[in-house]
Amino acid sequence: MEMRALVSCSAAGNGASDRFRLSNVSPWITSARGASGSDSPATVKLGSSSMIRAFKGVSIYKNKTRRNVLSQRNKQFRPMAYLGRKDLSSPDPTSFCDNDISEPQGTGSINGNDHSAVRVSQVDEFCKAHGGKRPIHSILVATNGMAAVKLIRSVRAWSYQTFGSEKSISLVAMATPEDMRINAEHIRIADQFMQVPGGTNNNNYANVHLIVEMAQATGVDAVWPGWGHASENPELPDALKAKGVIFLGPTAASMLALGDKIGSSLIAQAADVPTLPWSGSHVKIPPGSSMVTIPEEMYRQACVYTTEEAVASCQVVGYPAMIKASWGGGGKGIREVHDDDEVRTLFKQVQGEVPGSPIFIMKVASQSRHL
């Protein structure tokens, strides 16, 4: 059987009705026939190699009969992008829509959905009614994988339940070349995406400077970091706050306090959260004091500084016990001990693996597993 295929290539260039539009009329487009019988979805990428912003849309199709058919299916043609005003001499290229525009500048759709279905005022009114100070109309999803997908789906579900439309909040994804190569779901379901460098996460999703830069470039109101990556870096909320962008997460001070193993255990005790027996079990933060800033003297009382202090603490806590470095992680700065001799042998190893870190002792939870 002979198999044949027709490949049609098209491009867009200058020469449209004004300097803010592109055209793809002849000779820019090659077609198998004089008229197209269907819409042509595409992704438009704008920007330089260091920062690329992508918009998903569909071409204009002016066949009157087809318009009537679509209308009967309750589908509408929507603008691929507004220029912000009808006065093209003063466009707003960063905005998809503008409340002052009663008629679209063009036709098409963004991800097949209508972003103007929920007026900005509805979100503002909702925020005011619930005591909010600043409405959020757009979010940069500064993560990937399951975390990004769950956030996008959750926001869409809440938006539909609250406003009757999934599109009250614009969701912008970050996309590495690796994510784009596998057509990652969080890119496909986002309203738009920003292309970022590939490689290890310190080049992209864990890069605080890049995330702040992306937030400014897209003009979003808020950033959600997901989990992992930069989500536990206290520099991120402070850096975003300095640029007037909301961080959807804890404050930097809370991150610093809870990111420290000794500090978080002391805070848990103060909040009457059950903890395993440990070298700081006897330390009590006074009621009414700050749960974020722990007095240095109390912090020191929960630590062990010498081998003999570690031995004495293990005897109180009970064997088997763990010698742990507060700044440790990934298997570094932690040893399980079963008697005094092992403590004397392994205490120096823990100190050496995480130099300068405070050390504490904690009872082993033998009937547990890591999730």
Secondary structure, 3 states (H helix, E strand, C coil): CCCCCCCCCECCECCCCCCCCCECCCCCECCCCCCCCCCCEEEEEEEECCEEEEEEEECCCCCHHHHHHHHHCCCCCCCCCCCCCCCCCCCCCCCCCCCCCCCCCCCCCECCECCCCCCHHHHHHHHHHCCCCCCCCEEEECCCHHHHHHHHHHHHHHHHHHHCCCCCCEEEEEECHHHHHCCCHHHHHCCEEEECCCCCHHHCCCCHHHHHHHHHHHCCCEEECCCCCCCCCCHHHHHHHHCCCEECCCCHHHHHHHCCHHHHHHHHHHCCCCCCCECCCCCCCCCCCCCCCCCHHHHHHCCECCHHHHHHHHHHHCCCEEEEEEEEECCEEEEEECCHHHHHHHHHHHHHHCCCCCEEEEECCCCCCCC
